[in-house]
Amino acid sequence: MPGRLAPLTALQQLQRLRVHINIDHDATEAVQRLAAALPALQPVALAYDYAWDAMIAAPRWKQITQLRQLCFVQDAAAGGPPAYLNQIYSILEGVAAATSLTKLELEEACLAHKSGAESQEWVPGAACRQLARLTGLKDLCITERSLLPPGDALKLTALTNLTRLVLDNVRVGVGDAAAALIAQHLTQLRHLDLWCCELGSTGWDCAELEHLVQLTKLPLEGNEQLSSVALSCVMGLRGKVHVRLDAEQRA
């Protein structure tokens, strides 16, 4: 891939660049050189399928000042190796240092190492604690295969510029306290996706959702513990918000 990017240096008016990196350890360095050579280039988007590539690239992300979008979602269909906790930590450090980012799609699913041997235990990596530094983010998606420890999502309340937040299938990673504080603090949200979390586990009534006056989409399927009071509050938003609930909750 680095050789294929080199001819692009002749395109001095190139304004956008998106590169999908798949098993190529030198590609991110090539993108960095290309971005430095193209003065008109502004948004750069990078996507990675494998943890090893992303880990190797992570220290360079902060050096690509035009980097606006970053995606790390493992290609499970391709049968590649899983991510390990040490790799995820390195990737998260690189993400947190890339403060020019405005859009991030991240999968935080990894296996632990125990006593020097590979373990088949999937463990959370506390991504939100690192992401709290990215105050310029407008779009954040933590994908449905991710694992977040309880309370970690509370750190996302620092990202007050977010207009889209997707926390799909993170279960205990987003409970009532986190959801309430997210609604209180992230008031620019237009899209909030809390599908298959732990909403209602401590009796949250969803009243804080009324703070989100710009909200237009609210997927909440898979939160079967929501009380009738909470469901009534959510249903009251339907005039301006596209709310998604399980069929039995809509009845």
SULTA-V105970 format. One record per pair of residues at least 6 apart in sequence whose ideal C-beta (glycine too) atoms are under 8 Angstrom apart, sorted by sequence separation. I is the first residue (numbers start at 1). GAP is how many residues later the second one is. D is the distance in Angstrom with one decimal. If there is no record, write none. Layout:
i: {I	I}
gap: {GAP	GAP}
d: {D	D}
This chain:
i: {8	21	35	48	61	74	95	113	131	142	156	159	167	183	186	209	220	237	21	34	111	112	114	167	182	199	19	74	83	111	174	226	235	8	35	48	61	74	95	111	112	131	156	183	209	234	111	112	182	46	95	111	112	234	19	110	111	31	109	110	5	17	128	153	220	231	31	46	110	127	179	235	92	108	140	218	17	108	153	165	1	17	28	46	54	179	231	72	108	127	140	148	218	1	44	88	128	153	174	179	192	206	17	46	51	106	127	152	153	165	199	2	5	44	45	88	125	126	137	140	148	150	156	175	176	204	205	215	224	1	43	44	45	46	47	48	51	72	87	124	126	129	132	135	138	139	141	143	146	147	149	150	154	174	175	176	189	192	200	206	210	218	220	221	226	2	6	14	17	42	44	45	46	47	48	49	50	123	124	128	131	132	135	137	138	139	140	141	142	144	145	146	148	149	154	157	162	165	173	174	175	176	180	184	187	190	191	193	194	195	199	200	201	203	205	206	209	216	217	218	220	221	222	1	2	5	9	15	16	19	21	41	43	44	45	46	47	49	50	70	85	106	122	124	127	128	131	133	134	135	136	137	138	139	140	141	142	143	144	148	150	153	157	160	163	164	166	168	171	174	176	177	179	183	187	189	190	191	192	193	194	195	196	197	198	200	205	206	209	215	216	217	218	219	220	221	224	1	5	8	12	14	15	16	17	18	19	21	22	23	27	42	43	45	47	49	83	84	85	126	128	129	132	135	138	140	142	144	147	148	151	156	160	162	163	164	165	167	169	170	171	172	175	176	183	186	187	188	189	190	191	192	193	194	195	196	197	199	200	204	207	215	216	218	2	11	12	13	14	15	16	17	18	19	20	21	22	23	82	83	84	85	86	104	128	132	141	146	151	154	157	158	159	160	161	162	163	164	165	166	167	168	169	170	171	175	176	181	184	187	190	195	196	198	199	200	206	210	2	6	9	12	15	16	17	18	19	21	22	25	28	32	70	82	83	84	85	124	128	131	142	157	160	163	165	168	169	176	180	183	195	205	206	209	1	5	9	16	18	20	24	28	35	49	52	82	84	153	157	179	183	194	8	23	27	35	50	51	104	156	167	200	22	25	29	32	35	49	50	51	67	70	199	21	25	28	32	35	51	55	58	62	68	69	73	28	31	51	54	58	61	67	68	69	70	71	72	73	74	92	101	104	60	61	64	66	67	68	69	70	71	72	73	84	96	99	102	103	106	108	52	55	58	59	62	65	68	69	70	71	72	74	92	95	96	99	101	102	103	104	106	107	21	51	55	58	61	62	64	89	95	98	99	100	101	102	103	104	105	106	107	109	51	54	57	58	61	62	88	93	96	99	102	103	104	106	109	110	59	85	92	96	105	107	108	109	55	88	92	95	107	108	51	54	85	106	108	124	195	18	144	163	144	22	169	45	51	76	73	74}
gap: {6	6	6	6	6	6	6	6	6	6	6	6	6	6	6	6	6	6	7	7	7	7	7	7	7	7	8	8	8	8	8	8	8	9	9	9	9	9	9	9	9	9	9	9	9	9	10	10	10	11	11	11	11	11	12	12	12	13	13	13	14	14	14	14	14	14	15	15	15	15	15	15	16	16	16	16	17	17	17	17	18	18	18	18	18	18	18	19	19	19	19	19	19	20	20	20	20	20	20	20	20	20	21	21	21	21	21	21	21	21	21	22	22	22	22	22	22	22	22	22	22	22	22	22	22	22	22	22	22	23	23	23	23	23	23	23	23	23	23	23	23	23	23	23	23	23	23	23	23	23	23	23	23	23	23	23	23	23	23	23	23	23	23	23	23	24	24	24	24	24	24	24	24	24	24	24	24	24	24	24	24	24	24	24	24	24	24	24	24	24	24	24	24	24	24	24	24	24	24	24	24	24	24	24	24	24	24	24	24	24	24	24	24	24	24	24	24	24	24	24	24	24	24	25	25	25	25	25	25	25	25	25	25	25	25	25	25	25	25	25	25	25	25	25	25	25	25	25	25	25	25	25	25	25	25	25	25	25	25	25	25	25	25	25	25	25	25	25	25	25	25	25	25	25	25	25	25	25	25	25	25	25	25	25	25	25	25	25	25	25	25	25	25	25	25	25	25	26	26	26	26	26	26	26	26	26	26	26	26	26	26	26	26	26	26	26	26	26	26	26	26	26	26	26	26	26	26	26	26	26	26	26	26	26	26	26	26	26	26	26	26	26	26	26	26	26	26	26	26	26	26	26	26	26	26	26	26	26	26	26	26	26	26	26	27	27	27	27	27	27	27	27	27	27	27	27	27	27	27	27	27	27	27	27	27	27	27	27	27	27	27	27	27	27	27	27	27	27	27	27	27	27	27	27	27	27	27	27	27	27	27	27	27	27	27	27	27	27	28	28	28	28	28	28	28	28	28	28	28	28	28	28	28	28	28	28	28	28	28	28	28	28	28	28	28	28	28	28	28	28	28	28	28	28	29	29	29	29	29	29	29	29	29	29	29	29	29	29	29	29	29	29	30	30	30	30	30	30	30	30	30	30	31	31	31	31	31	31	31	31	31	31	31	32	32	32	32	32	32	32	32	32	32	32	32	33	33	33	33	33	33	33	33	33	33	33	33	33	33	33	33	33	34	34	34	34	34	34	34	34	34	34	34	34	34	34	34	34	34	34	35	35	35	35	35	35	35	35	35	35	35	35	35	35	35	35	35	35	35	35	35	35	36	36	36	36	36	36	36	36	36	36	36	36	36	36	36	36	36	36	36	36	37	37	37	37	37	37	37	37	37	37	37	37	37	37	37	37	38	38	38	38	38	38	38	38	39	39	39	39	39	39	40	40	40	40	40	49	49	51	51	51	52	53	53	58	59	69	70	71}
d: {6.4	4.6	5.7	4.1	5.9	6.6	7.4	6.5	7.4	7.1	7.8	7.9	7.0	8.0	7.9	7.3	7.3	5.9	6.5	7.8	6.6	4.7	7.6	5.2	8.0	7.8	6.6	7.3	7.9	6.1	7.9	7.4	7.0	7.7	5.7	6.9	6.8	6.3	6.8	6.4	5.2	7.0	7.2	7.6	7.4	5.8	6.7	7.9	7.4	7.6	7.1	6.2	4.5	7.0	5.6	7.0	7.1	6.8	6.3	6.3	7.5	7.3	7.9	6.4	6.6	7.2	6.7	7.5	5.9	6.6	6.2	7.9	7.8	7.0	7.4	7.3	7.3	5.1	7.3	7.1	7.7	7.3	6.9	7.9	4.8	7.0	5.7	6.2	4.5	7.3	6.7	7.7	6.8	7.1	5.9	6.1	6.5	5.6	6.0	5.6	6.7	7.3	7.9	6.7	7.7	6.3	6.7	6.0	4.7	6.6	6.9	7.6	7.5	4.4	7.9	4.5	7.5	7.5	5.3	6.0	4.7	4.9	7.8	7.2	7.5	7.8	6.9	7.3	6.7	4.6	6.6	4.9	6.6	7.3	7.7	6.9	6.6	7.9	6.9	4.0	5.6	6.3	4.3	6.4	5.6	7.2	7.6	7.9	7.8	7.2	7.8	6.9	6.8	4.0	4.5	6.3	5.3	6.3	5.9	8.0	7.6	5.2	6.8	5.6	6.8	4.8	7.4	5.4	6.0	5.6	6.4	3.7	5.5	4.0	4.8	7.3	6.6	6.8	5.5	4.4	7.1	6.8	6.3	6.4	6.1	6.8	7.1	7.9	6.8	4.0	7.6	5.9	7.7	6.7	5.1	5.1	5.2	6.0	7.2	6.5	7.3	6.9	6.0	5.2	5.6	5.2	7.6	7.3	7.8	4.9	4.0	7.7	5.3	6.3	4.8	4.2	6.7	7.2	7.0	6.9	6.3	6.3	7.0	7.5	6.0	4.7	6.3	5.4	7.4	7.8	6.5	5.5	4.3	7.6	7.4	7.2	7.7	6.4	7.0	6.7	5.0	7.8	6.1	4.4	7.0	5.3	6.9	8.0	6.7	7.2	6.3	6.0	5.1	4.5	5.4	4.0	5.5	6.5	3.9	2.7	6.6	4.1	6.2	6.3	5.3	7.2	7.4	6.0	6.5	7.4	6.1	7.5	6.5	3.8	6.4	6.8	6.1	6.8	7.3	7.7	7.1	6.8	7.0	7.5	7.5	3.4	5.1	7.9	6.9	7.6	6.0	5.0	4.9	4.3	5.5	5.3	7.7	4.3	6.7	5.8	6.4	6.3	6.3	7.3	7.6	7.7	7.3	6.7	7.8	7.8	7.9	7.6	6.8	7.6	7.8	4.0	6.8	5.6	7.1	5.1	7.5	5.0	4.3	6.5	7.0	7.1	7.4	8.0	7.0	7.2	7.6	6.2	6.2	6.5	6.2	6.5	7.1	6.6	6.3	7.7	6.3	5.2	5.6	4.6	5.1	7.7	7.2	6.2	5.9	5.2	4.4	5.6	4.7	5.7	5.2	3.4	6.0	6.8	3.9	6.1	5.9	5.2	6.3	7.1	7.2	7.0	7.0	5.2	5.6	6.0	5.4	5.0	4.1	5.7	4.5	5.3	5.1	6.4	7.7	4.3	5.4	5.3	6.7	7.3	4.2	6.9	7.8	7.7	7.0	6.0	7.6	8.0	6.7	7.6	6.5	6.0	5.0	4.2	5.5	4.2	5.8	5.0	4.2	6.1	5.8	6.9	7.2	7.8	5.6	7.5	7.1	5.4	7.2	7.2	5.7	5.9	4.3	7.7	3.6	7.8	4.8	6.5	7.8	8.0	7.1	7.8	7.3	7.7	7.2	6.5	7.5	5.5	6.6	7.0	7.2	7.4	6.5	7.2	5.2	7.2	6.5	4.0	7.0	7.1	7.0	6.6	7.9	3.5	4.5	5.4	8.0	6.0	5.4	6.5	6.7	5.3	6.9	7.9	7.4	7.7	6.9	3.7	5.3	6.9	7.2	5.2	6.0	7.1	6.8	7.6	5.8	6.9	7.5	6.4	7.8	7.5	5.2	7.5	7.0	7.4	6.5	5.9	7.4	5.1	6.3	5.8	5.1	6.7	7.1	7.6	5.8	5.8	7.5	5.7	7.9	5.0	5.2	7.9	3.5	4.6	5.5	7.2	6.4	7.2	6.1	7.7	6.6	7.2	7.7	5.3	5.0	5.4	6.3	7.0	7.4	7.6	7.4	7.6	5.6	6.6	5.6	6.1	7.8	7.0	7.8	7.2	6.4	4.9	4.3	5.4	4.3	5.7	4.6	7.5	4.2	6.8	5.8	7.2	7.8	6.5	6.9	4.6	6.5	5.9	4.0	5.9	6.5	7.6	7.5	7.8	6.2	7.2	5.8	6.5	6.7	6.3	6.6	6.1	6.6	7.2	7.1	7.7	7.1	4.3	5.6	2.5	6.8	5.1	7.8	6.6	6.9	7.5	7.9	7.0	6.1	5.0	4.2	5.3	4.5	5.5	4.4	4.5	7.0	4.9	7.2	7.2	4.0	7.2	4.4	6.9	4.8	6.5	6.9	7.8	7.3	6.9	5.5	7.9	8.0	5.9	4.3	6.8	6.7	5.6	4.2	5.9	7.9	7.8	7.8	7.4	5.5	6.3	6.8	7.7	6.1	7.2	7.0	7.2	7.8	7.6	7.7	7.7	7.5	7.7	7.4	7.8	7.5	7.5	5.7	7.7}
